[in-house]
Amino acid sequence: MILVLEKEINLIQNADIKSGVLQIVSKHQEWIRTYPTSISGKYHKHEPTMDIHLKRTVYFAKEFINEFSIKGLDADVLIAGCILHDIGLALLTRKGKVDKPNWKYYEVTGWSRRNDSKGDNHPILGSVEISKNPFPSSRRIQDLVESHMEHWNANCCRVSSDFLERLCALADYLASRENIVIKE
């Protein structure tokens, strides 16, 4: 089986960061391949699965890297953050119906999602998932993941504090826009 997001991971030049991202993606690759970007089926109709959304997000990260002449470690951190920004959702969702308290089943997609009183906490859960497999610059990547939702719901995560964090959030936002066509 070809590794999901292999092309995007290979954009990362730093071997330690690439290895760390590869380890996390490998652990969740079936989820990345099959999870519908919108569990309810209402949104992201142009991105039927998470792998497509992540590829689109990395596309915009590459555009920012070129436009703003981002180099070296910063470029690798941005790419890694864009690849891993939604990984926390893998911890909140399961294929099929989960018949437990605090889980909601979405018949239209056939997936269940754990709900909690904190709202959409997948940015924080994603950061925790990255921290379980620390690698050089992983704390910096966690910062990008933690702040990527601020433009949709600032209550779910921390607000970005620097340029790379804002670019990760913007790449995610642009990728989710249906009217933006990407030419490869």
Secondary structure as GFF3:
##gff-version 3
##sequence-region A 1 184
A	DSSP	alpha_helix	6	9	.	.	.	ID=ss1
A	DSSP	alpha_helix	15	34	.	.	.	ID=ss2
A	DSSP	alpha_helix	50	67	.	.	.	ID=ss3
A	DSSP	alpha_helix	72	84	.	.	.	ID=ss4
A	DSSP	three_ten_helix	87	91	.	.	.	ID=ss5
A	DSSP	beta_strand	93	95	.	.	.	ID=ss6
A	DSSP	beta_strand	103	106	.	.	.	ID=ss7
A	DSSP	beta_strand	111	114	.	.	.	ID=ss8
A	DSSP	alpha_helix	122	131	.	.	.	ID=ss9
A	DSSP	alpha_helix	138	147	.	.	.	ID=ss10
A	DSSP	alpha_helix	163	175	.	.	.	ID=ss11
###
